[in-house]
Amino acid sequence: MKKTILITGSTDGIGLETAKLLVAEGHNVLVHGRNQSKLESVITSLKQIPGAGIIEGYVADLSSLKEVESLAQAVRTTHDKLDVLINNAGVYNVPTITTKDNLDVRFVVNTIAPYLLTQKLLPLFDSKGRIVNLSSAAQTTVNLNDLVSPDAGPSHGQIYAQTKLALTMWTVHLAQQLQGNGPVLVAVNPASFLGSKLVKEAYGMAGNDLGIGADILYRAALSDEFANASGKYFDNDLGSFAAPHADAENAAKNAKVVATIESLLV
């Protein structure tokens, strides 16, 4: 059965490689990027894949909460049902840490934008749907002050690790809130040091085969092994489900992170 699947940050890296796998099976793939010309080029390329189904493009800068809302509205206008959302887009090094909304761009893109997009698109999902959040092996305790107020003090690496834990925490929280009355929500570490643009910029290394990450995102989106995985964390460095950072197993801490995110969306 063909699925309708939205992948954020899918004009390069793991997102693009995942899109290629899904397009090759004829699924309807909604590709997202920040740059219109690059997006159009990617769509043209994807349409050349044998068996390609419907491919749509959506432009949005996820560092702008207004554009995240517009992205959700555009998807809702075109579709009354969505089967899978893969929140793949992410940043590490950024030239400017403050957004137009006076928020930390790293927290916005990596944590807040996927939360907002998920909330706005939830009505399109049934209980068989899936929301896959791209987490990381790099996770560290969230300083809520860092989340709320841009601060040049912490390093990109420290903030990145916080954003990925915060993403995992809201994934667990929302899964528990839905209690099976909505889509499966799962956080996935696609494997460390894959050859994405983010890894190259952050660590100055070529990185490993992107196909490793694309394969696990494909499985998380479609395979039976994730059918009952809501609220779980999959660590692809281990190749299995695993316990997340201890903070993500603390319901009170998860709720506090979500409450802080919600306060920024008012």
N, C-alpha and C positions, 0 to 999 in steps of 0.2 A: 504494500500500500504506500503510495507516494505521500510524503509529508511536506508541510510548509514550514521552512526553517529560516529564522533570522540569525545572522552571525554579525556581531559588531566587530569592527576592526578587521574586516575581511578583504582588504585590498593588498595585503602582504602578510608575510609570516605564517604563523600557525593557522590563523583565521582563513587565509587564502587557500592553504593546503587542505584544510578541512572542507572548504567550499568545493574544491575540485573533486574530493571523494564523494560528496553528496550529489553534486551535479552529474557525475558519471553514472549514478543510479537513477537519474530522472526525477529526483526530488525538486520541489519548487524552492529555490534558494533566494533569500533576500539578503543582498550584499550591502554592507555599510562601509562608508569611508568618509574622511574629512574633505577630500579634494575631488571636485566634480570630474575633471579630466582624467585623473587616475582611475576613478571609479568606472567611468565609461570604457576606458581601455581594458580594465579587468573583466568587465561584463562581456565585451567583445571576444576576449580570449576564452572565457568560460563557455560561451555559446558554441565554440568550435569543438567542444568535447562531445564525442559520440554519445547519443542518448540523453543529451541535455534537455531538461524540462524548462519550465518557466524560470527566468532569472530576472530579478528586479533590483534596482539600485536605489539607495537612500543616502543622502548627504547630510551629515550633522557633525558639529564640533561638540564632542561629549564633555568638554570643559565648560560648556555653557548649559546651565540647567534649562534655560529657555529653549535651546535647540534640542535638548533631550526630550522635552515635552512635545516639541513640534515633530520629532521623529516618531514618537509613540502615536501621535495623532495621525500622521501620514500612514502608518501601518494599519491603524484602526479604520481609517477611511477606505482603504483598499481591501482589507481582509476582515471577515467576521469570525475567523478561526485561525489560530496559530498552534502548531504542534510542538515546536521546539524553539527556544531562545538560547543562544550561546553568547553569554556576556564575556567576550574574548578581549575586547580592546583594553589596552593598558599603557601606562607610561612609567618611566623610571627617571632618566635625566630630563630636566625641562629648563629652558632658558629663563623663564619667568615663573615664579611659584604662586603668584596671586592671580586669581581669575577676576573677571569683570564684576562678579558677585562678592568679591573680597573673601574668597575661600581659597584653600590650598588646592592648586590644580591637580596635584597627584592624588589627593583624597577624592576630589570630584570625579576624575576619570576612572580611577580604580575601584572606588567604593560607592560613592553617592550616586553617580550617573547610572550604574547598573541596578542599584536599588530602585531609583525613581522609574527607570524604564520598565523594570519588572512589575512594579506596582501598577503602572499605567496600562500594561498589556495583560495583566492577570485575567481580566474578563474574557479574553480570547481563548483561554486554555480550559480543557476539561481534565478529568482525573488521569487521563492517559498521556497528557502533555508532559514536557520536561523543560526545566530551566537549568542550564549548566553554567556554573560560574567558574571562571578561570582563576584559581588560587595559585599558590606557590609554596615551595618548601621553605622559602624565606618568610617567616612569620614571627612577629614579636609583639609583646603586650602593647595595647593601644593606649596612647596618651590622648585623652579626649580634648585636651587643650590644643594639641597638634591638629586634630581633626577639625576643630572649630576655627582656629586662627592660624593663618600662614605665618611661618617662622623660619627664617633662614638658618637657624641654629642646627637642627638635626640634619644629618646627611641624607642624600637621596636614598641611600640604601636603608637607613633606619626608617624613613617615612614609607618607602615601598613595602617593607616588611610589616609595618603597622597597617597599611591599606589592605594588604592581602589577608591579614588576620581579621580585620574588621569585615571584609567581604565574606569570609568563612563564617564569622559570628552571625551576621544577619541572615546568611543562608540557613544556618541551623535554626535560628529563631523563627524565621518565616515558615519553615517546614513544620515546626512544632505548632505554630499558630494555625496552619491550614489543617493539620491532623488528617491528612488523606483526602480532604475535600477540595483538592486542587492538584496542580501538577507536581511531579517529582522535582525537588530542588536538591541539587548536589554540587558540592565544591570539589574541584579537581586540580591537583598539581600535575600539569602535563608532562613533567620531567624537568630536571634542572639543566640549565645551560644548553638549551636548544638554540639552533642558529637563527634566531629572530633578530630583527632590527634592534629591539630593546636590549637583548643580550650583547649584541655587538657594540652598541653605544655605551652600555653600562660597564662592561667588563673588557672591552677591546679584544674579544676573541671570536673566532668564526662560529663556534658552537656546534652542537650535534645535530643529527638529521631531524629536520622539522617534521618529517613523517611520523616520528615517535609521538609527538604531541597531537598531530592530526588524527592519528589512529585512535587515541584514547578519547578525544572529543567526539569522534564519530561513534564510538561505542557508547559513550555516555548519552549521546543523543538518541540512539536507536536500539541498542542491544538489550536482550532480556536481563543481562547481569545487573543492569541499573534500574530495572522495573520497580523494585521495592527499596530503592536506595535513598529515599527522601531524608534529608537532614544528615547524610553521611558525607565523609571526606575520603576521596580516592587519591592515594599517593602513587603516582606512576613511577617514582624512583624505586618503590618497592614492588610495583605491579599489582597492588591490591588495595582494598579498603583498609584504612588505618585510623587510629585515634588522631584527631586534630590537635592543635595546640591546646593545652589545658584550659585556657580562658574560654575557648569555644564550647567547652563542655559545662560551662557555668551559666545557667539560665539567667541569673540576675545580671551578670556582666553583659551577656548578649542583649538583654532587654535595654540596658543602659546605652549601649552603642546605638541600637535602633532608635531609641528615644532622642539621642543627640542628632542623628541623621534627620529624623522627622522634624526636629526643631529648626533645622537649616532649610527645610523645604517649605516652611510656612510663608 
